Amino acid sequence: MKRILFVCVENSNRSQMAEAFARRHGGPRLLSMSAGSRPSGKINPRTIAFMAERGCDLGTQHSKSLDEIPDAQFDAVVTMGCGDACPWIPAARRVDWGLPDPKALDDDGFRRVRDEIERRVLALLAELDASSADS
């Protein structure tokens, strides 16, 4: 089973969307988690609404701290443009997706970030599948 961790500052927008898309598209072959370096304690209601448009229910999710993530070897850790606020987490692969935090964007901008996250999650899953086939 592959393990992916998505990290942003608040764990209320970008990393939550990435986790949900990875769960949806990765299925049972993948363990997807997300956390924040300074979690807000709640999921942005707009994130919940815009993910519902894509069939993803984030209503039961909560904003998590990195302290809540179990010690595990990750196949990939993806940071979401949080710069120095994202600590170093060991992983076989590290990627930074310098995506804007959509919380201050208008609805169209928010959806563009959401859709870009889904596109990048799909590409990452394909890369991880390809690396497994090569092993």
C-alpha positions as CSV (number, residue, x, y, z in Angstrom):
1,M,0.0,0.0,0.0
2,K,1.3,3.5,-0.9
3,R,1.2,6.3,1.6
4,I,0.9,9.9,0.8
5,L,0.8,12.9,3.1
6,F,-0.4,16.3,2.0
7,V,0.7,19.3,4.1
8,C,-0.3,23.0,4.1
9,V,-0.4,25.6,6.8
10,E,-4.0,25.4,8.1
11,N,-5.1,22.0,6.8
12,S,-8.4,23.6,5.9
13,N,-8.3,24.0,2.1
14,R,-5.6,22.7,-0.2
15,S,-4.3,19.7,1.7
16,Q,-7.8,18.6,2.5
17,M,-8.8,18.7,-1.2
18,A,-5.7,16.7,-2.1
19,E,-6.3,14.1,0.5
20,A,-9.9,13.7,-0.7
21,F,-9.0,13.4,-4.4
22,A,-6.2,10.9,-3.5
23,R,-8.6,8.8,-1.6
24,R,-11.2,8.9,-4.4
25,H,-8.8,8.2,-7.2
26,G,-6.3,6.0,-5.3
27,G,-8.8,3.5,-3.9
28,P,-7.8,0.8,-1.5
29,R,-4.2,0.7,-2.8
30,L,-3.5,4.1,-1.2
31,L,-3.4,5.6,2.3
32,S,-3.9,9.3,2.0
33,M,-3.5,11.7,4.9
34,S,-3.3,15.5,5.3
35,A,-2.2,17.8,8.1
36,G,-1.2,21.4,8.8
37,S,1.9,23.0,10.3
38,R,-0.5,25.5,12.1
39,P,-4.0,23.9,11.7
40,S,-7.0,26.2,11.8
41,G,-9.1,23.6,13.7
42,K,-11.8,23.6,11.0
43,I,-12.4,22.9,7.3
44,N,-13.3,26.0,5.3
45,P,-17.0,25.8,4.5
46,R,-16.2,26.8,0.9
47,T,-13.9,23.9,0.6
48,I,-16.6,21.6,1.8
49,A,-19.1,23.1,-0.7
50,F,-16.7,23.1,-3.7
51,M,-15.6,19.6,-3.1
52,A,-19.2,18.5,-2.8
53,E,-19.6,19.7,-6.4
54,R,-17.1,17.0,-7.3
55,G,-18.8,14.3,-5.2
56,C,-16.3,14.5,-2.3
57,D,-17.9,14.8,1.2
58,L,-15.5,16.6,3.6
59,G,-18.2,17.2,6.2
60,T,-16.7,14.6,8.6
61,Q,-13.1,15.7,8.1
62,H,-11.3,17.9,10.6
63,S,-8.2,20.1,10.4
64,K,-5.3,18.1,11.8
65,S,-1.9,18.9,13.2
66,L,1.2,17.1,12.0
67,D,1.4,15.8,15.6
68,E,-1.7,13.7,14.8
69,I,-0.1,11.9,11.9
70,P,1.3,8.6,12.8
71,D,5.1,7.9,12.4
72,A,5.2,6.1,9.1
73,Q,7.4,5.8,6.0
74,F,5.7,7.9,3.3
75,D,6.0,7.2,-0.4
76,A,5.4,10.9,-1.0
77,V,5.0,14.0,1.0
78,V,3.4,16.9,-0.9
79,T,3.7,20.4,0.6
80,M,1.3,23.0,-0.7
81,G,3.3,26.2,-1.1
82,C,3.7,26.7,2.7
83,G,7.4,27.5,2.4
84,D,9.2,27.6,5.8
85,A,6.0,26.8,7.7
86,C,6.2,23.2,6.4
87,P,8.6,21.1,8.4
88,W,10.8,18.4,6.9
89,I,9.1,15.1,6.8
90,P,11.0,12.1,5.6
91,A,9.7,10.4,2.5
92,A,10.8,8.5,-0.6
93,R,9.6,11.4,-2.6
94,R,9.1,15.1,-1.7
95,V,7.1,17.5,-3.9
96,D,6.1,21.1,-3.4
97,W,3.0,22.3,-5.2
98,G,3.3,26.1,-5.0
99,L,-0.4,26.6,-5.1
100,P,-2.1,29.7,-3.8
101,D,-4.3,29.3,-0.7
102,P,-7.8,29.6,-2.3
103,K,-9.5,31.0,0.9
104,A,-9.2,34.6,-0.3
105,L,-10.0,33.9,-4.0
106,D,-13.4,34.4,-5.7
107,D,-15.4,31.3,-6.5
108,D,-13.9,30.8,-9.9
109,G,-10.4,31.1,-8.6
110,F,-11.2,28.7,-5.8
111,R,-12.5,26.2,-8.3
112,R,-9.4,26.6,-10.5
113,V,-7.2,25.7,-7.5
114,R,-9.4,22.7,-6.7
115,D,-9.2,21.5,-10.3
116,E,-5.5,22.0,-10.4
117,I,-5.1,20.0,-7.2
118,E,-7.1,17.1,-8.7
119,R,-5.0,17.2,-11.9
120,R,-1.8,17.1,-9.8
121,V,-3.1,14.3,-7.6
122,L,-3.9,12.2,-10.7
123,A,-0.4,12.8,-12.1
124,L,1.2,11.9,-8.8
125,L,-0.8,8.6,-8.5
126,A,0.2,7.7,-12.1
127,E,3.9,8.4,-11.2
128,L,3.7,6.3,-8.1
129,D,2.0,3.5,-10.0
130,A,4.7,3.6,-12.7
131,S,7.5,3.5,-10.0
132,S,5.8,0.4,-8.5
133,A,5.8,-1.3,-11.8
134,D,9.5,-0.6,-12.3
135,S,10.3,-2.1,-8.9
